[in-house]
Amino acid sequence: MSVFRWAIIGPGNIAREFARDLSYIKNSDHRISAVIGKDMSDAEEVAAVENVPAYYDDIHEWLKNGTNFLIMH
């Protein structure tokens, strides 16, 4: 099964709904691997709720990670 790894940029209400809706996809594995926000506390909060391993308040720091993601903005 393919694994799709997502990065959420802008951890607002739409991003939270998107994260919740990923659980409805049954024919492939979708995971949120990073949350990037303007405010570290917002990114950390969404990451904690969604069990996301990485969160950032600087997109350049996230890009240094060097991994490929699908992006939801």
N, C-alpha and C positions, 0 to 999 in steps of 0.2 A: 504494500500500500504506500502510496506517495504521501510525504509529509509536506504540508504547506506551512511555512513559518511567516508570520505576519509581524510587522512593526506598526504600532499605532502612533501617529503623530497628532498631538492635540487630544489629550485625554478628557474630553467633555462627555456630555450625555449621549451623543450619537456614537461615539467610540465605545461607550459602555454597553449600549444596545447591540452594537456590532459584535463585541466580545461575547455577549450572551447568545446571540444568534448563531455563532460558530458551532455551538453544541448541537444544533439541529442538523448539521451536515453529517450524513452517515456513511457515504461511499468513499471518503478519504479523511485523512487525519489533518486537522487544522489546529495550529498552535500559535498563540501570541508569544513572541520571543523577546519583544522589547516595547517599551512605552517611552515616548519622547514628548515632553511638555515644556512650556515656558517656565513653569514653576516646579521645582523638584518635588514638593510635597504632593502636588496633584498627580504627577507621574508615579510617585511611590504608592499613593493610595490605590490607584487603578491596578498597579502591578501586584499589590498585596491581595486585593479582592480577586483578581483573575489568576493568581499564582504564576505571575510572569517573572522570569529570572533576572531581567535587566531593565533598568529605567534610567533616563537621562533628562537633564534640563538643557543640554547642548547637543544639537544635531551633529556637530563635528566630532564630538566624542563618540557618538554612536557609529558614525561612518568609519572611524578608526578601527572598529571591531572587525571589519573586513568580511562579514558574512552576507549572504544574499537573503533578502526578505521581499515579500509582497507588502506593499504599503497601503494602509488605510488612512486617509487624511480627512 
